Amino acid sequence: MENLLYIAAIIAAVAFLVLCISLAVTLFSVKKTLNNVADTLDGLDTNLQNVTKETAELLHKTNGLAEDIQEKSEKLNTVVDAVKNVGTSVNGFNHSIQRLTTSVTSEVAKNEEKIAQVVQWSNVVLGIRDKWKERKELEQAGYHTYEQNKNSNL
């Protein structure tokens, strides 16, 4: 029985040795995995720092671009206001011309008979002026009318 006790102790010692060896193998495997994770995290840290720098630069550029767009938008608002004022002025001018045209048309309609008389009298005056010029040209050319010859013979 004593032998049995020794055999049980040897079995327990071997089992404990197998347990320790398997635990050591597992721990070495975990150590290797943790080293890989640590290397990956170092790489991620470097990449994250680069991404952070690029993001900061991009943010600065975006802010500058936003300010530039704001300035140009304000300038464009000034131009739009100026164009709006020009449009208002043109509309006012069109209304003024429309009122003037309406006024002239109504006055012409009211004074149509007087205008016709003025045109007739102006035609008569132009006719007399043309005859007068024709007579002067004939006199300068040496031609005399019958009335002048009659007066000079007397």
DOSE-583527 format. One record per residue (C-alpha): residue number from 1; residue in one letter; z, x, y. Coordinates in nm, 2 decimals, decimal comma. Each point is the difference from the previous one (the first is absolute). Example, Ala and Ser with C-alpha at 12.3 -4.5 7.8 and 13.67 -1.06 7.14 Angstrom:
2
> num; residuo; up; east; north
> 1; a; 0,78; 1,23; -0,45 $
> 2; s; -0,07; 0,14; 0,34 $
This chain:
154
> num; residuo; up; east; north
> 1; m; 0,00; 0,00; 0,00 $
> 2; e; 0,05; 0,28; 0,21 $
> 3; n; -0,35; 0,09; -0,06 $
> 4; l; -0,10; -0,33; 0,12 $
> 5; l; 0,18; 0,05; 0,32 $
> 6; y; -0,18; 0,33; 0,05 $
> 7; i; -0,34; -0,16; -0,07 $
> 8; a; 0,08; -0,29; 0,24 $
> 9; a; 0,10; 0,26; 0,27 $
> 10; i; -0,32; 0,19; -0,06 $
> 11; i; -0,21; -0,32; 0,02 $
> 12; a; 0,18; -0,09; 0,32 $
> 13; a; -0,06; 0,35; 0,14 $
> 14; v; -0,37; -0,01; -0,10 $
> 15; a; -0,03; -0,35; 0,16 $
> 16; f; 0,16; 0,12; 0,31 $
> 17; l; -0,24; 0,30; 0,00 $
> 18; v; -0,30; -0,23; -0,04 $
> 19; l; 0,13; -0,22; 0,28 $
> 20; c; 0,05; 0,30; 0,23 $
> 21; i; -0,35; 0,13; -0,08 $
> 22; s; -0,16; -0,33; 0,06 $
> 23; l; 0,20; -0,05; 0,32 $
> 24; a; -0,11; 0,35; 0,12 $
> 25; v; -0,37; -0,08; -0,08 $
> 26; t; 0,03; -0,32; 0,19 $
> 27; l; 0,17; 0,17; 0,30 $
> 28; f; -0,27; 0,27; 0,01 $
> 29; s; -0,26; -0,28; 0,00 $
> 30; v; 0,18; -0,18; 0,28 $
> 31; k; 0,03; 0,33; 0,19 $
> 32; k; -0,37; 0,06; -0,03 $
> 33; t; -0,08; -0,35; 0,12 $
> 34; l; 0,24; 0,03; 0,29 $
> 35; n; -0,16; 0,33; 0,10 $
> 36; n; -0,34; -0,17; 0,00 $
> 37; v; 0,14; -0,29; 0,21 $
> 38; a; 0,16; 0,25; 0,24 $
> 39; d; -0,34; 0,18; 0,04 $
> 40; t; -0,17; -0,33; 0,06 $
> 41; l; 0,25; -0,10; 0,26 $
> 42; d; -0,05; 0,33; 0,18 $
> 43; g; -0,37; -0,06; 0,01 $
> 44; l; 0,06; -0,36; 0,12 $
> 45; d; 0,23; 0,13; 0,27 $
> 46; t; -0,27; 0,24; 0,12 $
> 47; n; -0,26; -0,27; -0,01 $
> 48; l; 0,23; -0,24; 0,17 $
> 49; q; 0,06; 0,25; 0,28 $
> 50; n; -0,37; 0,04; 0,05 $
> 51; v; -0,06; -0,38; 0,00 $
> 52; t; 0,29; -0,03; 0,25 $
> 53; k; -0,17; 0,25; 0,24 $
> 54; e; -0,34; -0,16; -0,03 $
> 55; t; 0,16; -0,34; 0,06 $
> 56; a; 0,17; 0,13; 0,31 $
> 57; e; -0,32; 0,14; 0,13 $
> 58; l; -0,19; -0,31; -0,08 $
> 59; l; 0,27; -0,21; 0,18 $
> 60; h; -0,03; 0,22; 0,31 $
> 61; k; -0,38; -0,03; 0,00 $
> 62; t; 0,04; -0,38; -0,05 $
> 63; n; 0,24; -0,02; 0,29 $
> 64; g; -0,24; 0,20; 0,22 $
> 65; l; -0,29; -0,22; -0,10 $
> 66; a; 0,20; -0,32; 0,07 $
> 67; e; 0,08; 0,13; 0,35 $
> 68; d; -0,36; 0,08; 0,06 $
> 69; i; -0,11; -0,34; -0,12 $
> 70; q; 0,27; -0,16; 0,23 $
> 71; e; -0,13; 0,19; 0,30 $
> 72; k; -0,36; -0,09; -0,07 $
> 73; s; 0,10; -0,36; -0,06 $
> 74; e; 0,16; -0,01; 0,34 $
> 75; k; -0,31; 0,15; 0,16 $
> 76; l; -0,21; -0,25; -0,18 $
> 77; n; 0,22; -0,28; 0,12 $
> 78; t; -0,07; 0,12; 0,36 $
> 79; v; -0,38; -0,01; -0,07 $
> 80; v; 0,03; -0,35; -0,15 $
> 81; d; 0,19; -0,12; 0,30 $
> 82; a; -0,27; 0,15; 0,23 $
> 83; v; -0,28; -0,17; -0,20 $
> 84; k; 0,19; -0,33; 0,01 $
> 85; n; 0,03; 0,03; 0,38 $
> 86; v; -0,37; 0,08; 0,03 $
> 87; g; -0,07; -0,31; -0,21 $
> 88; t; 0,22; -0,21; 0,23 $
> 89; s; -0,18; 0,14; 0,31 $
> 90; v; -0,34; -0,07; -0,15 $
> 91; n; 0,11; -0,36; -0,09 $
> 92; g; 0,12; -0,05; 0,36 $
> 93; f; -0,33; 0,15; 0,14 $
> 94; n; -0,20; -0,24; -0,23 $
> 95; h; 0,20; -0,30; 0,12 $
> 96; s; -0,06; 0,11; 0,36 $
> 97; i; -0,37; 0,03; -0,05 $
> 98; q; -0,01; -0,33; -0,18 $
> 99; r; 0,18; -0,17; 0,29 $
> 100; l; -0,24; 0,17; 0,25 $
> 101; t; -0,31; -0,10; -0,20 $
> 102; t; 0,13; -0,36; -0,02 $
> 103; s; 0,07; 0,00; 0,38 $
> 104; v; -0,34; 0,14; 0,08 $
> 105; t; -0,17; -0,25; -0,23 $
> 106; s; 0,18; -0,29; 0,15 $
> 107; e; -0,08; 0,12; 0,35 $
> 108; v; -0,37; 0,05; -0,08 $
> 109; a; -0,01; -0,35; -0,15 $
> 110; k; 0,16; -0,14; 0,32 $
> 111; n; -0,23; 0,18; 0,23 $
> 112; e; -0,32; -0,02; -0,21 $
> 113; e; -0,19; -0,19; 0,27 $
> 114; k; 0,10; 0,24; 0,27 $
> 115; i; -0,10; 0,29; -0,22 $
> 116; a; -0,34; -0,16; -0,05 $
> 117; q; -0,05; -0,04; 0,37 $
> 118; v; 0,10; 0,37; 0,06 $
> 119; v; -0,25; 0,11; -0,26 $
> 120; q; -0,27; -0,21; 0,17 $
> 121; w; 0,08; 0,13; 0,34 $
> 122; s; 0,01; 0,36; -0,13 $
> 123; n; -0,35; -0,06; -0,16 $
> 124; v; -0,13; -0,12; 0,34 $
> 125; v; 0,16; 0,30; 0,18 $
> 126; l; -0,15; 0,24; -0,25 $
> 127; g; -0,34; -0,17; 0,04 $
> 128; i; 0,01; 0,03; 0,38 $
> 129; r; 0,11; 0,37; -0,04 $
> 130; d; -0,29; 0,07; -0,23 $
> 131; k; -0,25; -0,16; 0,24 $
> 132; w; 0,15; 0,19; 0,28 $
> 133; k; -0,04; 0,33; -0,19 $
> 134; e; -0,35; -0,09; -0,09 $
> 135; r; -0,08; -0,07; 0,36 $
> 136; k; 0,15; 0,33; 0,11 $
> 137; e; -0,20; 0,19; -0,26 $
> 138; l; -0,32; -0,17; 0,11 $
> 139; e; 0,07; 0,08; 0,36 $
> 140; q; 0,07; 0,36; -0,08 $
> 141; a; -0,32; 0,02; -0,20 $
> 142; g; -0,19; -0,12; 0,31 $
> 143; y; -0,06; -0,36; -0,09 $
> 144; h; 0,08; -0,26; 0,27 $
> 145; t; 0,05; -0,37; -0,06 $
> 146; y; -0,21; -0,25; 0,18 $
> 147; e; 0,27; -0,10; 0,23 $
> 148; q; 0,04; 0,36; 0,13 $
> 149; n; -0,37; 0,03; 0,06 $
> 150; k; 0,00; -0,33; 0,19 $
> 151; n; 0,29; 0,11; 0,23 $
> 152; s; -0,16; 0,34; 0,07 $
> 153; n; -0,34; -0,16; 0,11 $
> 154; l; 0,17; -0,22; 0,25 $
